[in-house]
Amino acid sequence: MSERKVLNKYYPPDFDPSKIPRMKLPRNRQYTVRLMAPFNMRCVTCGEYIYKGKKFNARKEDVEGQDYLGIRIYRFYIKCTRCLQEISFKTDPQNTDYEIEAGATRNFMALKLAEEQAQREEDERKEDEATNPMKLLENRTKQSKQELELLESLEELKDLNRRQRTVDYDTMLSKYDGEDARRKLEKMQEEEDEKFVKSVFGPGGSKRRVIKEEIIEDVDEATSVINHVVQTSKPSKPPAIAVTPVKPSNSSDKYPSVGVIAKRGALAGLVRVKQAPGLDTVKNIPSDEPDPAQAGKSAVMSSGLAMLGSYSDSDGD
């Protein structure tokens, strides 16, 4: 069975390739190849966009009189898919890219053009430095000045970071907190009031207060003794007073109690109740808070009189 692709051909033993005549072809002939568009482009005739990777049946030829370090440069011809305008581009081995020649414009060329311009400027600068020593000295001076400015800016940043590290954010927030400031102000006012009170009353203010409390207790004891004396010296029954009823007149029928009240008022000045011994001393005690020494003396006197009164009562019995 023969091979489908015929990879191995049969050469007879008497085959002589020198006897085969050469084909007469043009020197720079064109070959039809299948390729894809190497970049995005736009047709200048109809404005059709041709995206990268679109397949074409292109014609390929060698560029006469151009090469790069012995590398051949090829040119390709394709046709626009809308208006059939011929578009040509060639290889660029120096930049490992393709270069558009005619029939279309390449899209996204701004970045490439900027890079090329920057590269040309860098080459010119290096050439100037190599040929002009004054230019080299000027560039070095500018470079040293720029380095000093960078160092200064770096020092400023370090100082700024150092100041920020020393800032206490809690203190800053508490400073601008109105509620906290109000509480601190109230606390300071209370402390000032306490200092003022201490300065007015002196360091012994607490002792004076204790003494006053003790005096109050003595007064309470004195009043209890006085009440006891009053209860013991109180008579068992006051003498009865006979009051004769008065018949009201006709003019006072509406107010029968007027004459009685007047009669009682007239009799109140004539009748006096006998006072028990020791009541004079009791009545002489002032209602206000007495002196502790006077209260003690009065308590002793009243207790002595009460004892004498009880002793005389027992003898009488």
Beta strands, then each sheet from edge to edge (+ up, - down):
strand 1: 31-36
strand 2: 41-43
strand 3: 49-50
strand 4: 55-68
strand 5: 71-79
strand 6: 86-92
strand 7: 97-102
strand 8: 104-106
sheet 1: 1+ 4- 5+ 6- 7+
sheet 2: 3+ 2- 8+
end
